[in-house]
């Protein structure tokens, strides 16, 4: 799990941060019909960052807990 985390961390971070930073001009834009684009961009940025947290922290934690419980039940 640690090896896979080290190997996949960089591509996950690069993809998420590039997309979130790329959406910032739309989210901060001021112009015609930018009201609905701003809201949509903020929702996309929030979704990207929340999925990053889930992917990096929560999923490995759940795998670890399930594996630990499985080992205890096997003994």
mmCIF file of the N, C-alpha and C atoms, coordinates in Angstrom:
data_MODEL
# 
_entry.id   MODEL 
# 
loop_
_atom_site.group_PDB 
_atom_site.id 
_atom_site.type_symbol 
_atom_site.label_atom_id 
_atom_site.label_alt_id 
_atom_site.label_comp_id 
_atom_site.label_asym_id 
_atom_site.label_entity_id 
_atom_site.label_seq_id 
_atom_site.pdbx_PDB_ins_code 
_atom_site.Cartn_x 
_atom_site.Cartn_y 
_atom_site.Cartn_z 
_atom_site.occupancy 
_atom_site.B_iso_or_equiv 
_atom_site.pdbx_formal_charge 
_atom_site.auth_seq_id 
_atom_site.auth_comp_id 
_atom_site.auth_asym_id 
_atom_site.auth_atom_id 
_atom_site.pdbx_PDB_model_num 
ATOM 1   N N  . UNK A 1 1  ? 0.812   -1.179  0.000   1.00 0.00 ? 1  UNK A N  1 
ATOM 2   C CA . UNK A 1 1  ? 0.000   0.000   0.000   1.00 0.00 ? 1  UNK A CA 1 
ATOM 3   C C  . UNK A 1 1  ? 0.872   1.265   0.000   1.00 0.00 ? 1  UNK A C  1 
ATOM 4   N N  . UNK A 1 2  ? 1.935   1.232   0.755   1.00 0.00 ? 2  UNK A N  1 
ATOM 5   C CA . UNK A 1 2  ? 2.826   2.395   0.825   1.00 0.00 ? 2  UNK A CA 1 
ATOM 6   C C  . UNK A 1 2  ? 3.540   2.602   -0.507  1.00 0.00 ? 2  UNK A C  1 
ATOM 7   N N  . UNK A 1 3  ? 3.978   1.512   -1.118  1.00 0.00 ? 3  UNK A N  1 
ATOM 8   C CA . UNK A 1 3  ? 4.647   1.606   -2.412  1.00 0.00 ? 3  UNK A CA 1 
ATOM 9   C C  . UNK A 1 3  ? 3.703   2.157   -3.473  1.00 0.00 ? 3  UNK A C  1 
ATOM 10  N N  . UNK A 1 4  ? 2.480   1.669   -3.493  1.00 0.00 ? 4  UNK A N  1 
ATOM 11  C CA . UNK A 1 4  ? 1.503   2.157   -4.466  1.00 0.00 ? 4  UNK A CA 1 
ATOM 12  C C  . UNK A 1 4  ? 1.184   3.630   -4.213  1.00 0.00 ? 4  UNK A C  1 
ATOM 13  N N  . UNK A 1 5  ? 1.104   4.016   -2.950  1.00 0.00 ? 5  UNK A N  1 
ATOM 14  C CA . UNK A 1 5  ? 0.835   5.415   -2.623  1.00 0.00 ? 5  UNK A CA 1 
ATOM 15  C C  . UNK A 1 5  ? 1.940   6.341   -3.097  1.00 0.00 ? 5  UNK A C  1 
ATOM 16  N N  . UNK A 1 6  ? 3.174   5.912   -2.914  1.00 0.00 ? 6  UNK A N  1 
ATOM 17  C CA . UNK A 1 6  ? 4.295   6.724   -3.373  1.00 0.00 ? 6  UNK A CA 1 
ATOM 18  C C  . UNK A 1 6  ? 4.318   6.835   -4.894  1.00 0.00 ? 6  UNK A C  1 
ATOM 19  N N  . UNK A 1 7  ? 3.967   5.753   -5.563  1.00 0.00 ? 7  UNK A N  1 
ATOM 20  C CA . UNK A 1 7  ? 4.020   5.722   -7.025  1.00 0.00 ? 7  UNK A CA 1 
ATOM 21  C C  . UNK A 1 7  ? 2.899   6.544   -7.659  1.00 0.00 ? 7  UNK A C  1 
ATOM 22  N N  . UNK A 1 8  ? 1.728   6.543   -7.066  1.00 0.00 ? 8  UNK A N  1 
ATOM 23  C CA . UNK A 1 8  ? 0.567   7.202   -7.660  1.00 0.00 ? 8  UNK A CA 1 
ATOM 24  C C  . UNK A 1 8  ? 0.322   8.613   -7.140  1.00 0.00 ? 8  UNK A C  1 
ATOM 25  N N  . UNK A 1 9  ? 1.024   9.032   -6.103  1.00 0.00 ? 9  UNK A N  1 
ATOM 26  C CA . UNK A 1 9  ? 0.765   10.339  -5.499  1.00 0.00 ? 9  UNK A CA 1 
ATOM 27  C C  . UNK A 1 9  ? 1.037   11.487  -6.464  1.00 0.00 ? 9  UNK A C  1 
ATOM 28  N N  . UNK A 1 10 ? 2.162   11.452  -7.144  1.00 0.00 ? 10 UNK A N  1 
ATOM 29  C CA . UNK A 1 10 ? 2.539   12.558  -8.020  1.00 0.00 ? 10 UNK A CA 1 
ATOM 30  C C  . UNK A 1 10 ? 1.543   12.757  -9.164  1.00 0.00 ? 10 UNK A C  1 
ATOM 31  N N  . UNK A 1 11 ? 1.151   11.706  -9.910  1.00 0.00 ? 11 UNK A N  1 
ATOM 32  C CA . UNK A 1 11 ? 0.173   11.933  -10.982 1.00 0.00 ? 11 UNK A CA 1 
ATOM 33  C C  . UNK A 1 11 ? -1.179  12.426  -10.472 1.00 0.00 ? 11 UNK A C  1 
ATOM 34  N N  . UNK A 1 12 ? -1.600  11.932  -9.322  1.00 0.00 ? 12 UNK A N  1 
ATOM 35  C CA . UNK A 1 12 ? -2.883  12.374  -8.761  1.00 0.00 ? 12 UNK A CA 1 
ATOM 36  C C  . UNK A 1 12 ? -2.810  13.850  -8.402  1.00 0.00 ? 12 UNK A C  1 
ATOM 37  N N  . UNK A 1 13 ? -1.753  14.256  -7.714  1.00 0.00 ? 13 UNK A N  1 
ATOM 38  C CA . UNK A 1 13 ? -1.598  15.658  -7.335  1.00 0.00 ? 13 UNK A CA 1 
ATOM 39  C C  . UNK A 1 13 ? -1.462  16.567  -8.545  1.00 0.00 ? 13 UNK A C  1 
ATOM 40  N N  . UNK A 1 14 ? -0.663  16.161  -9.521  1.00 0.00 ? 14 UNK A N  1 
ATOM 41  C CA . UNK A 1 14 ? -0.452  16.992  -10.700 1.00 0.00 ? 14 UNK A CA 1 
ATOM 42  C C  . UNK A 1 14 ? -1.753  17.202  -11.471 1.00 0.00 ? 14 UNK A C  1 
ATOM 43  N N  . UNK A 1 15 ? -2.512  16.144  -11.662 1.00 0.00 ? 15 UNK A N  1 
ATOM 44  C CA . UNK A 1 15 ? -3.758  16.246  -12.408 1.00 0.00 ? 15 UNK A CA 1 
ATOM 45  C C  . UNK A 1 15 ? -4.766  17.120  -11.682 1.00 0.00 ? 15 UNK A C  1 
ATOM 46  N N  . UNK A 1 16 ? -4.939  16.881  -10.408 1.00 0.00 ? 16 UNK A N  1 
ATOM 47  C CA . UNK A 1 16 ? -5.936  17.636  -9.640  1.00 0.00 ? 16 UNK A CA 1 
ATOM 48  C C  . UNK A 1 16 ? -5.562  19.107  -9.533  1.00 0.00 ? 16 UNK A C  1 
ATOM 49  N N  . UNK A 1 17 ? -4.318  19.384  -9.195  1.00 0.00 ? 17 UNK A N  1 
ATOM 50  C CA . UNK A 1 17 ? -3.914  20.777  -9.038  1.00 0.00 ? 17 UNK A CA 1 
ATOM 51  C C  . UNK A 1 17 ? -3.919  21.527  -10.364 1.00 0.00 ? 17 UNK A C  1 
ATOM 52  N N  . UNK A 1 18 ? -3.533  20.871  -11.461 1.00 0.00 ? 18 UNK A N  1 
ATOM 53  C CA . UNK A 1 18 ? -3.566  21.528  -12.762 1.00 0.00 ? 18 UNK A CA 1 
ATOM 54  C C  . UNK A 1 18 ? -4.997  21.892  -13.144 1.00 0.00 ? 18 UNK A C  1 
ATOM 55  N N  . UNK A 1 19 ? -5.917  20.999  -12.901 1.00 0.00 ? 19 UNK A N  1 
ATOM 56  C CA . UNK A 1 19 ? -7.320  21.276  -13.226 1.00 0.00 ? 19 UNK A CA 1 
ATOM 57  C C  . UNK A 1 19 ? -7.886  22.371  -12.326 1.00 0.00 ? 19 UNK A C  1 
ATOM 58  N N  . UNK A 1 20 ? -7.595  22.311  -11.028 1.00 0.00 ? 20 UNK A N  1 
ATOM 59  C CA . UNK A 1 20 ? -8.111  23.322  -10.099 1.00 0.00 ? 20 UNK A CA 1 
ATOM 60  C C  . UNK A 1 20 ? -7.540  24.704  -10.410 1.00 0.00 ? 20 UNK A C  1 
ATOM 61  N N  . UNK A 1 21 ? -6.254  24.781  -10.679 1.00 0.00 ? 21 UNK A N  1 
ATOM 62  C CA . UNK A 1 21 ? -5.634  26.065  -11.014 1.00 0.00 ? 21 UNK A CA 1 
ATOM 63  C C  . UNK A 1 21 ? -6.136  26.557  -12.375 1.00 0.00 ? 21 UNK A C  1 
ATOM 64  N N  . UNK A 1 22 ? -6.379  25.635  -13.293 1.00 0.00 ? 22 UNK A N  1 
ATOM 65  C CA . UNK A 1 22 ? -6.918  26.007  -14.599 1.00 0.00 ? 22 UNK A CA 1 
ATOM 66  C C  . UNK A 1 22 ? -8.335  26.548  -14.522 1.00 0.00 ? 22 UNK A C  1 
ATOM 67  N N  . UNK A 1 23 ? -9.089  26.154  -13.506 1.00 0.00 ? 23 UNK A N  1 
ATOM 68  C CA . UNK A 1 23 ? -10.458 26.645  -13.346 1.00 0.00 ? 23 UNK A CA 1 
ATOM 69  C C  . UNK A 1 23 ? -10.526 27.988  -12.624 1.00 0.00 ? 23 UNK A C  1 
ATOM 70  N N  . UNK A 1 24 ? -9.441  28.416  -11.994 1.00 0.00 ? 24 UNK A N  1 
ATOM 71  C CA . UNK A 1 24 ? -9.459  29.673  -11.246 1.00 0.00 ? 24 UNK A CA 1 
ATOM 72  C C  . UNK A 1 24 ? -9.808  30.904  -12.096 1.00 0.00 ? 24 UNK A C  1 
ATOM 73  N N  . UNK A 1 25 ? -9.282  31.052  -13.315 1.00 0.00 ? 25 UNK A N  1 
ATOM 74  C CA . UNK A 1 25 ? -9.688  32.228  -14.098 1.00 0.00 ? 25 UNK A CA 1 
ATOM 75  C C  . UNK A 1 25 ? -11.191 32.265  -14.383 1.00 0.00 ? 25 UNK A C  1 
ATOM 76  N N  . UNK A 1 26 ? -11.803 31.114  -14.580 1.00 0.00 ? 26 UNK A N  1 
ATOM 77  C CA . UNK A 1 26 ? -13.244 31.075  -14.805 1.00 0.00 ? 26 UNK A CA 1 
ATOM 78  C C  . UNK A 1 26 ? -13.976 31.419  -13.517 1.00 0.00 ? 26 UNK A C  1 
ATOM 79  N N  . UNK A 1 27 ? -13.488 30.896  -12.394 1.00 0.00 ? 27 UNK A N  1 
ATOM 80  C CA . UNK A 1 27 ? -14.140 31.135  -11.109 1.00 0.00 ? 27 UNK A CA 1 
ATOM 81  C C  . UNK A 1 27 ? -14.030 32.596  -10.674 1.00 0.00 ? 27 UNK A C  1 
ATOM 82  N N  . UNK A 1 28 ? -12.956 33.245  -11.025 1.00 0.00 ? 28 UNK A N  1 
ATOM 83  C CA . UNK A 1 28 ? -12.740 34.629  -10.610 1.00 0.00 ? 28 UNK A CA 1 
ATOM 84  C C  . UNK A 1 28 ? -13.098 35.637  -11.690 1.00 0.00 ? 28 UNK A C  1 
ATOM 85  N N  . UNK A 1 29 ? -13.538 35.155  -12.852 1.00 0.00 ? 29 UNK A N  1 
ATOM 86  C CA . UNK A 1 29 ? -13.827 36.031  -13.983 1.00 0.00 ? 29 UNK A CA 1 
ATOM 87  C C  . UNK A 1 29 ? -14.987 36.977  -13.736 1.00 0.00 ? 29 UNK A C  1 
ATOM 88  N N  . UNK A 1 30 ? -14.873 38.148  -14.312 1.00 0.00 ? 30 UNK A N  1 
ATOM 89  C CA . UNK A 1 30 ? -15.934 39.141  -14.255 1.00 0.00 ? 30 UNK A CA 1 
ATOM 90  C C  . UNK A 1 30 ? -16.234 39.548  -15.692 1.00 0.00 ? 30 UNK A C  1 
ATOM 91  N N  . UNK A 1 31 ? -17.440 39.366  -16.086 1.00 0.00 ? 31 UNK A N  1 
ATOM 92  C CA . UNK A 1 31 ? -17.821 39.727  -17.446 1.00 0.00 ? 31 UNK A CA 1 
ATOM 93  C C  . UNK A 1 31 ? -19.259 39.314  -17.701 1.00 0.00 ? 31 UNK A C  1 
ATOM 94  N N  . UNK A 1 32 ? -19.627 39.389  -18.966 1.00 0.00 ? 32 UNK A N  1 
ATOM 95  C CA . UNK A 1 32 ? -20.995 39.028  -19.311 1.00 0.00 ? 32 UNK A CA 1 
ATOM 96  C C  . UNK A 1 32 ? -21.242 37.544  -19.088 1.00 0.00 ? 32 UNK A C  1 
ATOM 97  N N  . UNK A 1 33 ? -22.365 37.270  -18.462 1.00 0.00 ? 33 UNK A N  1 
ATOM 98  C CA . UNK A 1 33 ? -22.822 35.897  -18.187 1.00 0.00 ? 33 UNK A CA 1 
ATOM 99  C C  . UNK A 1 33 ? -21.817 35.099  -17.368 1.00 0.00 ? 33 UNK A C  1 
ATOM 100 N N  . UNK A 1 34 ? -21.027 35.795  -16.565 1.00 0.00 ? 34 UNK A N  1 
ATOM 101 C CA . UNK A 1 34 ? -20.045 35.075  -15.759 1.00 0.00 ? 34 UNK A CA 1 
ATOM 102 C C  . UNK A 1 34 ? -20.637 34.571  -14.451 1.00 0.00 ? 34 UNK A C  1 
ATOM 103 N N  . UNK A 1 35 ? -21.867 34.971  -14.129 1.00 0.00 ? 35 UNK A N  1 
ATOM 104 C CA . UNK A 1 35 ? -22.465 34.559  -12.852 1.00 0.00 ? 35 UNK A CA 1 
ATOM 105 C C  . UNK A 1 35 ? -22.609 33.051  -12.762 1.00 0.00 ? 35 UNK A C  1 
ATOM 106 N N  . UNK A 1 36 ? -23.131 32.436  -13.794 1.00 0.00 ? 36 UNK A N  1 
ATOM 107 C CA . UNK A 1 36 ? -23.342 30.988  -13.729 1.00 0.00 ? 36 UNK A CA 1 
ATOM 108 C C  . UNK A 1 36 ? -22.041 30.233  -13.954 1.00 0.00 ? 36 UNK A C  1 
ATOM 109 N N  . UNK A 1 37 ? -21.122 30.800  -14.712 1.00 0.00 ? 37 UNK A N  1 
ATOM 110 C CA . UNK A 1 37 ? -19.824 30.146  -14.916 1.00 0.00 ? 37 UNK A CA 1 
ATOM 111 C C  . UNK A 1 37 ? -19.006 30.149  -13.628 1.00 0.00 ? 37 UNK A C  1 
ATOM 112 N N  . UNK A 1 38 ? -19.062 31.251  -12.877 1.00 0.00 ? 38 UNK A N  1 
ATOM 113 C CA . UNK A 1 38 ? -18.317 31.344  -11.619 1.00 0.00 ? 38 UNK A CA 1 
ATOM 114 C C  . UNK A 1 38 ? -18.762 30.253  -10.651 1.00 0.00 ? 38 UNK A C  1 
ATOM 115 N N  . UNK A 1 39 ? -20.058 30.117  -10.479 1.00 0.00 ? 39 UNK A N  1 
ATOM 116 C CA . UNK A 1 39 ? -20.580 29.105  -9.556  1.00 0.00 ? 39 UNK A CA 1 
ATOM 117 C C  . UNK A 1 39 ? -20.201 27.708  -9.969  1.00 0.00 ? 39 UNK A C  1 
ATOM 118 N N  . UNK A 1 40 ? -20.321 27.433  -11.253 1.00 0.00 ? 40 UNK A N  1 
ATOM 119 C CA . UNK A 1 40 ? -19.968 26.103  -11.762 1.00 0.00 ? 40 UNK A CA 1 
ATOM 120 C C  . UNK A 1 40 ? -18.481 25.810  -11.567 1.00 0.00 ? 40 UNK A C  1 
ATOM 121 N N  . UNK A 1 41 ? -17.644 26.805  -11.806 1.00 0.00 ? 41 UNK A N  1 
ATOM 122 C CA . UNK A 1 41 ? -16.194 26.613  -11.630 1.00 0.00 ? 41 UNK A CA 1 
ATOM 123 C C  . UNK A 1 41 ? -15.853 26.336  -10.171 1.00 0.00 ? 41 UNK A C  1 
ATOM 124 N N  . UNK A 1 42 ? -16.501 27.052  -9.237  1.00 0.00 ? 42 UNK A N  1 
ATOM 125 C CA . UNK A 1 42 ? -16.232 26.812  -7.816  1.00 0.00 ? 42 UNK A CA 1 
ATOM 126 C C  . UNK A 1 42 ? -16.681 25.423  -7.393  1.00 0.00 ? 42 UNK A C  1 
ATOM 127 N N  . UNK A 1 43 ? -17.795 24.967  -7.951  1.00 0.00 ? 43 UNK A N  1 
ATOM 128 C CA . UNK A 1 43 ? -18.261 23.612  -7.634  1.00 0.00 ? 43 UNK A CA 1 
ATOM 129 C C  . UNK A 1 43 ? -17.279 22.577  -8.164  1.00 0.00 ? 43 UNK A C  1 
ATOM 130 N N  . UNK A 1 44 ? -16.781 22.781  -9.361  1.00 0.00 ? 44 UNK A N  1 
ATOM 131 C CA . UNK A 1 44 ? -15.805 21.841  -9.941  1.00 0.00 ? 44 UNK A CA 1 
ATOM 132 C C  . UNK A 1 44 ? -14.517 21.826  -9.120  1.00 0.00 ? 44 UNK A C  1 
ATOM 133 N N  . UNK A 1 45 ? -14.033 22.999  -8.734  1.00 0.00 ? 45 UNK A N  1 
ATOM 134 C CA . UNK A 1 45 ? -12.817 23.072  -7.914  1.00 0.00 ? 45 UNK A CA 1 
ATOM 135 C C  . UNK A 1 45 ? -13.030 22.364  -6.582  1.00 0.00 ? 45 UNK A C  1 
ATOM 136 N N  . UNK A 1 46 ? -14.156 22.596  -5.947  1.00 0.00 ? 46 UNK A N  1 
ATOM 137 C CA . UNK A 1 46 ? -14.454 21.934  -4.678  1.00 0.00 ? 46 UNK A CA 1 
ATOM 138 C C  . UNK A 1 46 ? -14.551 20.424  -4.831  1.00 0.00 ? 46 UNK A C  1 
ATOM 139 N N  . UNK A 1 47 ? -15.168 19.970  -5.905  1.00 0.00 ? 47 UNK A N  1 
ATOM 140 C CA . UNK A 1 47 ? -15.265 18.534  -6.158  1.00 0.00 ? 47 UNK A CA 1 
ATOM 141 C C  . UNK A 1 47 ? -13.908 17.902  -6.398  1.00 0.00 ? 47 UNK A C  1 
ATOM 142 N N  . UNK A 1 48 ? -13.063 18.597  -7.140  1.00 0.00 ? 48 UNK A N  1 
ATOM 143 C CA . UNK A 1 48 ? -11.717 18.082  -7.395  1.00 0.00 ? 48 UNK A CA 1 
ATOM 144 C C  . UNK A 1 48 ? -10.914 17.967  -6.106  1.00 0.00 ? 48 UNK A C  1 
ATOM 145 N N  . UNK A 1 49 ? -10.963 18.995  -5.283  1.00 0.00 ? 49 UNK A N  1 
ATOM 146 C CA . UNK A 1 49 ? -10.177 18.974  -4.052  1.00 0.00 ? 49 UNK A CA 1 
ATOM 147 C C  . UNK A 1 49 ? -10.728 17.959  -3.050  1.00 0.00 ? 49 UNK A C  1 
ATOM 148 N N  . UNK A 1 50 ? -12.041 17.831  -2.985  1.00 0.00 ? 50 UNK A N  1 
ATOM 149 C CA . UNK A 1 50 ? -12.601 16.831  -2.066  1.00 0.00 ? 50 UNK A CA 1 
ATOM 150 C C  . UNK A 1 50 ? -12.299 15.409  -2.542  1.00 0.00 ? 50 UNK A C  1 
ATOM 151 N N  . UNK A 1 51 ? -12.339 15.187  -3.848  1.00 0.00 ? 51 UNK A N  1 
ATOM 152 C CA . UNK A 1 51 ? -11.990 13.850  -4.345  1.00 0.00 ? 51 UNK A CA 1 
ATOM 153 C C  . UNK A 1 51 ? -10.501 13.567  -4.162  1.00 0.00 ? 51 UNK A C  1 
ATOM 154 N N  . UNK A 1 52 ? -9.665  14.605  -4.207  1.00 0.00 ? 52 UNK A N  1 
ATOM 155 C CA . UNK A 1 52 ? -8.239  14.432  -3.928  1.00 0.00 ? 52 UNK A CA 1 
ATOM 156 C C  . UNK A 1 52 ? -8.043  13.957  -2.494  1.00 0.00 ? 52 UNK A C  1 
ATOM 157 N N  . UNK A 1 53 ? -8.740  14.589  -1.567  1.00 0.00 ? 53 UNK A N  1 
ATOM 158 C CA . UNK A 1 53 ? -8.621  14.198  -0.158  1.00 0.00 ? 53 UNK A CA 1 
ATOM 159 C C  . UNK A 1 53 ? -9.118  12.772  0.045   1.00 0.00 ? 53 UNK A C  1 
ATOM 160 N N  . UNK A 1 54 ? -10.229 12.426  -0.590  1.00 0.00 ? 54 UNK A N  1 
ATOM 161 C CA . UNK A 1 54 ? -10.750 11.066  -0.477  1.00 0.00 ? 54 UNK A CA 1 
ATOM 162 C C  . UNK A 1 54 ? -9.772  10.053  -1.053  1.00 0.00 ? 54 UNK A C  1 
ATOM 163 N N  . UNK A 1 55 ? -9.199  10.369  -2.215  1.00 0.00 ? 55 UNK A N  1 
ATOM 164 C CA . UNK A 1 55 ? -8.291  9.436   -2.880  1.00 0.00 ? 55 UNK A CA 1 
ATOM 165 C C  . UNK A 1 55 ? -6.990  9.261   -2.111  1.00 0.00 ? 55 UNK A C  1 
ATOM 166 N N  . UNK A 1 56 ? -6.458  10.343  -1.584  1.00 0.00 ? 56 UNK A N  1 
ATOM 167 C CA . UNK A 1 56 ? -5.144  10.295  -0.956  1.00 0.00 ? 56 UNK A CA 1 
ATOM 168 C C  . UNK A 1 56 ? -5.205  9.791   0.488   1.00 0.00 ? 56 UNK A C  1 
ATOM 169 N N  . UNK A 1 57 ? -6.244  10.155  1.217   1.00 0.00 ? 57 UNK A N  1 
ATOM 170 C CA . UNK A 1 57 ? -6.288  9.823   2.632   1.00 0.00 ? 57 UNK A CA 1 
ATOM 171 C C  . UNK A 1 57 ? -7.318  8.756   2.992   1.00 0.00 ? 57 UNK A C  1 
ATOM 172 N N  . UNK A 1 58 ? -8.548  8.954   2.579   1.00 0.00 ? 58 UNK A N  1 
ATOM 173 C CA . UNK A 1 58 ? -9.631  8.105   3.070   1.00 0.00 ? 58 UNK A CA 1 
ATOM 174 C C  . UNK A 1 58 ? -9.580  6.683   2.513   1.00 0.00 ? 58 UNK A C  1 
ATOM 175 N N  . UNK A 1 59 ? -9.394  6.528   1.222   1.00 0.00 ? 59 UNK A N  1 
ATOM 176 C CA . UNK A 1 59 ? -9.395  5.191   0.617   1.00 0.00 ? 59 UNK A CA 1 
ATOM 177 C C  . UNK A 1 59 ? -8.263  4.318   1.168   1.00 0.00 ? 59 UNK A C  1 
ATOM 178 N N  . UNK A 1 60 ? -7.014  4.808   1.240   1.00 0.00 ? 60 UNK A N  1 
ATOM 179 C CA . UNK A 1 60 ? -5.970  3.971   1.843   1.00 0.00 ? 60 UNK A CA 1 
ATOM 180 C C  . UNK A 1 60 ? -6.244  3.638   3.311   1.00 0.00 ? 60 UNK A C  1 
ATOM 181 N N  . UNK A 1 61 ? -6.850  4.587   4.036   1.00 0.00 ? 61 UNK A N  1 
ATOM 182 C CA . UNK A 1 61 ? -7.170  4.342   5.437   1.00 0.00 ? 61 UNK A CA 1 
ATOM 183 C C  . UNK A 1 61 ? -8.203  3.225   5.572   1.00 0.00 ? 61 UNK A C  1 
ATOM 184 N N  . UNK A 1 62 ? -9.210  3.237   4.727   1.00 0.00 ? 62 UNK A N  1 
ATOM 185 C CA . UNK A 1 62 ? -10.233 2.188   4.762   1.00 0.00 ? 62 UNK A CA 1 
ATOM 186 C C  . UNK A 1 62 ? -9.617  0.844   4.407   1.00 0.00 ? 62 UNK A C  1 
ATOM 187 N N  . UNK A 1 63 ? -8.752  0.801   3.387   1.00 0.00 ? 63 UNK A N  1 
ATOM 188 C CA . UNK A 1 63 ? -8.076  -0.446  3.032   1.00 0.00 ? 63 UNK A CA 1 
ATOM 189 C C  . UNK A 1 63 ? -7.264  -0.974  4.214   1.00 0.00 ? 63 UNK A C  1 
ATOM 190 N N  . UNK A 1 64 ? -6.559  -0.077  4.884   1.00 0.00 ? 64 UNK A N  1 
ATOM 191 C CA . UNK A 1 64 ? -5.740  -0.487  6.029   1.00 0.00 ? 64 UNK A CA 1 
ATOM 192 C C  . UNK A 1 64 ? -6.609  -1.048  7.152   1.00 0.00 ? 64 UNK A C  1 
ATOM 193 N N  . UNK A 1 65 ? -7.696  -0.373  7.450   1.00 0.00 ? 65 UNK A N  1 
ATOM 194 C CA . UNK A 1 65 ? -8.580  -0.827  8.531   1.00 0.00 ? 65 UNK A CA 1 
ATOM 195 C C  . UNK A 1 65 ? -9.198  -2.173  8.198   1.00 0.00 ? 65 UNK A C  1 
ATOM 196 N N  . UNK A 1 66 ? -9.673  -2.330  6.967   1.00 0.00 ? 66 UNK A N  1 
ATOM 197 C CA . UNK A 1 66 ? -10.279 -3.607  6.563   1.00 0.00 ? 66 UNK A CA 1 
ATOM 198 C C  . UNK A 1 66 ? -9.241  -4.721  6.598   1.00 0.00 ? 66 UNK A C  1 
ATOM 199 N N  . UNK A 1 67 ? -8.031  -4.444  6.150   1.00 0.00 ? 67 UNK A N  1 
ATOM 200 C CA . UNK A 1 67 ? -6.971  -5.450  6.162   1.00 0.00 ? 67 UNK A CA 1 
ATOM 201 C C  . UNK A 1 67 ? -6.606  -5.836  7.595   1.00 0.00 ? 67 UNK A C  1 
ATOM 202 N N  . UNK A 1 68 ? -6.549  -4.860  8.493   1.00 0.00 ? 68 UNK A N  1 
ATOM 203 C CA . UNK A 1 68 ? -6.257  -5.140  9.892   1.00 0.00 ? 68 UNK A CA 1 
ATOM 204 C C  . UNK A 1 68 ? -7.347  -6.002  10.529  1.00 0.00 ? 68 UNK A C  1 
ATOM 205 N N  . UNK A 1 69 ? -8.593  -5.684  10.249  1.00 0.00 ? 69 UNK A N  1 
ATOM 206 C CA . UNK A 1 69 ? -9.704  -6.463  10.781  1.00 0.00 ? 69 UNK A CA 1 
ATOM 207 C C  . UNK A 1 69 ? -9.677  -7.893  10.217  1.00 0.00 ? 69 UNK A C  1 
ATOM 208 N N  . UNK A 1 70 ? -9.353  -8.020  8.948   1.00 0.00 ? 70 UNK A N  1 
ATOM 209 C CA . UNK A 1 70 ? -9.258  -9.322  8.311   1.00 0.00 ? 70 UNK A CA 1 
ATOM 210 C C  . UNK A 1 70 ? -8.169  -10.176 8.954   1.00 0.00 ? 70 UNK A C  1 
ATOM 211 N N  . UNK A 1 71 ? -7.029  -9.566  9.245   1.00 0.00 ? 71 UNK A N  1 
ATOM 212 C CA . UNK A 1 71 ? -5.930  -10.290 9.891   1.00 0.00 ? 71 UNK A CA 1 
ATOM 213 C C  . UNK A 1 71 ? -6.318  -10.729 11.297  1.00 0.00 ? 71 UNK A C  1 
ATOM 214 N N  . UNK A 1 72 ? -7.000  -9.864  12.035  1.00 0.00 ? 72 UNK A N  1 
ATOM 215 C CA . UNK A 1 72 ? -7.411  -10.218 13.399  1.00 0.00 ? 72 UNK A CA 1 
ATOM 216 C C  . UNK A 1 72 ? -8.431  -11.356 13.388  1.00 0.00 ? 72 UNK A C  1 
ATOM 217 N N  . UNK A 1 73 ? -9.300  -11.367 12.412  1.00 0.00 ? 73 UNK A N  1 
ATOM 218 C CA . UNK A 1 73 ? -10.317 -12.426 12.324  1.00 0.00 ? 73 UNK A CA 1 
ATOM 219 C C  . UNK A 1 73 ? -9.712  -13.751 11.892  1.00 0.00 ? 73 UNK A C  1 
ATOM 220 N N  . UNK A 1 74 ? -8.607  -13.687 11.141  1.00 0.00 ? 74 UNK A N  1 
ATOM 221 C CA . UNK A 1 74 ? -7.948  -14.909 10.673  1.00 0.00 ? 74 UNK A CA 1 
ATOM 222 C C  . UNK A 1 74 ? -7.198  -15.610 11.812  1.00 0.00 ? 74 UNK A C  1 
ATOM 223 N N  . UNK A 1 75 ? -6.823  -14.860 12.844  1.00 0.00 ? 75 UNK A N  1 
ATOM 224 C CA . UNK A 1 75 ? -6.043  -15.436 13.948  1.00 0.00 ? 75 UNK A CA 1 
ATOM 225 C C  . UNK A 1 75 ? -6.896  -16.187 14.901  1.00 0.00 ? 75 UNK A C  1 
# 
